[in-house]
Amino acid sequence: MSDKAAFHQALAALTGQIAGRSLDGDLQTWLNQTHGPGSAAYQQLKSCCMTGVAQGWLCEREGGGIRYGRVFKADKALHRFSVDVVDMQDIAGPHHTHPLGEIDLIMPLEGDATFDGHPAGWCVYPPGSAHRPTVAQGRSLVLYLLPEGQIQFTR
């Protein structure tokens, strides 16, 4: 099995656990308690992401100082979540809204990197929320799970 296929399989197992749940603070708490830093799932996903970046199939695009890329479109195996990964260092990205919500896995690589003020772990944005994604105090990979792949960038 390729590294990319193993990554897809790990994500399918995770999205199977969150499919149908409300994207809210309760989900964020559950993700951090069940799959937070120090857990096998967190370590596996971070390792897959670092491998993907090193092999060039993750974060293959660059714009405005941010490396990024959609690695998987929303599909049945991923329970209709798309998967994007960004590599950011001390920068704010483009403002956008989440019509159906957004689930983020924060994986610091350098310093005490935070994402929108959150340390390593999970952050969940509810449907209709918006933000300008910001990594501060270092460098981090951030994995985005978007229901149905929906995201709307603000002009």
C-alpha positions in Angstrom: 0.0 0.0 0.0 1.3 3.4 -0.9 1.8 6.1 1.7 -1.0 8.1 0.2 -3.3 5.1 0.3 -2.4 4.5 3.9 -3.2 8.2 4.7 -6.6 7.8 3.0 -7.3 4.7 5.0 -6.4 6.4 8.3 -8.6 9.4 7.4 -11.5 7.1 6.4 -11.3 5.4 9.9 -11.4 8.9 11.5 -14.1 10.4 9.4 -16.2 7.2 10.1 -16.2 8.2 13.8 -17.2 11.8 13.2 -19.7 11.4 10.3 -23.1 12.6 11.2 -21.9 14.5 14.3 -22.5 18.2 14.8 -19.5 20.3 14.2 -19.3 22.1 17.5 -17.4 22.4 20.8 -18.5 19.0 21.9 -16.9 17.4 18.9 -13.7 19.5 19.4 -13.5 18.3 23.0 -14.1 14.7 22.0 -11.5 14.8 19.2 -8.9 16.3 21.6 -9.7 13.7 24.3 -9.8 10.7 22.0 -7.4 11.6 19.1 -5.4 14.5 20.6 -1.6 15.0 20.8 0.0 11.9 22.3 -2.6 9.5 20.8 -1.7 6.9 18.2 -4.2 8.5 15.7 -2.6 11.9 16.1 0.9 10.6 15.7 -0.1 8.5 12.7 -1.8 11.4 10.9 1.1 13.8 11.6 3.6 11.2 10.4 1.5 10.7 7.2 1.4 14.4 6.6 5.2 14.8 7.1 5.8 11.9 4.7 3.4 13.4 2.2 5.2 16.8 2.3 8.6 15.1 2.0 7.4 13.0 -1.0 5.7 16.0 -2.7 2.1 14.8 -2.8 1.0 17.1 0.1 1.3 20.9 0.1 2.5 20.8 -3.5 1.2 24.3 -4.3 2.5 27.7 -3.0 0.9 31.1 -2.8 1.3 34.1 -0.6 3.9 32.3 1.5 1.6 29.3 2.2 2.2 25.8 0.9 -1.1 24.0 0.4 -3.1 21.4 -1.5 -6.3 19.4 -1.5 -5.1 15.8 -1.2 -8.5 14.1 -1.4 -11.9 15.3 -2.7 -15.0 14.5 -0.7 -15.8 10.9 -1.3 -17.9 8.1 0.1 -14.9 6.4 1.8 -14.1 9.7 3.6 -17.8 10.1 4.6 -18.1 13.1 2.3 -15.2 15.1 3.9 -12.5 16.6 1.6 -9.0 16.8 3.0 -6.6 19.7 2.6 -3.2 20.3 4.2 -1.4 23.6 4.6 2.1 24.4 5.7 2.2 27.8 7.4 4.7 29.8 9.4 3.9 33.0 11.2 1.3 34.1 8.6 -2.4 34.7 8.2 -4.1 33.1 5.2 -7.1 34.3 3.1 -10.4 34.9 4.8 -13.0 32.3 4.1 -16.3 30.9 5.4 -17.3 27.3 6.1 -20.9 26.7 4.9 -21.0 23.3 6.5 -18.2 23.8 9.1 -14.5 22.9 9.3 -12.5 20.5 11.4 -8.8 21.3 11.8 -5.9 19.1 13.0 -3.0 21.4 14.2 0.4 19.8 14.0 3.2 22.2 15.1 6.6 21.6 13.4 8.7 24.5 14.8 8.4 26.6 17.9 5.2 26.7 19.9 3.1 27.2 16.8 -0.6 27.9 17.3 -3.4 28.0 14.8 -6.0 30.7 15.5 -4.7 30.6 19.0 -5.0 26.8 19.4 -2.0 24.7 20.2 -1.4 21.1 18.9 -4.7 19.2 18.6 -8.1 19.7 17.1 -10.2 22.8 16.4 -13.8 22.7 15.1 -15.6 25.5 13.4 -19.4 25.3 13.2 -21.4 25.7 10.0 -21.6 29.3 8.8 -18.4 30.3 10.6 -15.6 32.3 9.1 -12.0 33.2 9.8 -8.6 34.3 8.5 -6.5 31.2 9.4 -3.4 32.3 11.3 -0.4 30.4 12.4 1.7 32.2 15.0 4.8 31.5 17.1 6.3 29.1 14.6 5.5 26.7 11.8 2.7 24.2 11.6 1.0 21.8 9.3 -2.8 22.1 9.5 -5.1 19.4 8.1 -8.6 20.6 7.1 -11.6 18.3 6.9 -14.4 20.1 5.0 -17.9 18.5 4.8 -18.7 18.1 1.1 -15.5 20.0 0.4 -17.3 23.3 0.9 -15.3 26.4 1.5 -16.0 30.0 0.3 -13.1 32.4 0.0 -14.0 36.1 0.7 -13.1 38.7 -1.8 
